[in-house]
Amino acid sequence: MNVGCPSLISLTVNTIWFNTCMFGALMLSAIVVDACDLLAKPGIDG
């Protein structure tokens, strides 16, 4: 039984999931920072 291939697939899936999760967290924090920035300066939009 070859365990090299399934473990490689599992590692790839875990890496993709981790990268997606981290990217999502970064995007979310960036959106929150932008929203706070806009709320802190209400004079831009009127």
N, C-alpha and C positions, 0 to 999 in steps of 0.2 A: 504493500500500500504506500503510495507516494503522498507524503504530507507536505511536501515543498510547495506544490501548486495551491492547495486550499489556503495555506497560511499566507501565501503571497497575495491571494485575492482578498483575504480578510484584512491584511495590512493595508492594502490599497484602499479598500472601502473605509477603513477607520481613518486613514489619512485624509481622504476626500471629505468625510463627515466632519472631521476636526477642522479642516480648512474652511468649510462652508460655515460651520458654527462660529469660528473666530471672525470671518468676514462679515457675517450677519451682526455680530456684536459690535464690530467696529463701525459698520454703517449705522446701526441704531444709535450708538453713542454720538456719532457725527450729526445725526438728525436732531437728537436732543440738544446738543450744543448749539446748533443753528437756531432751533426754536427758542432757546433761552436768550440767544443773542438778539433775535427779533423782538422778543417780549421786553428785553431790557432797553431797546431803543424804539419806542412807539412813534417817533416822529417821522420815520421814513415813509410809511404807508399813509400817514395822515392822522 
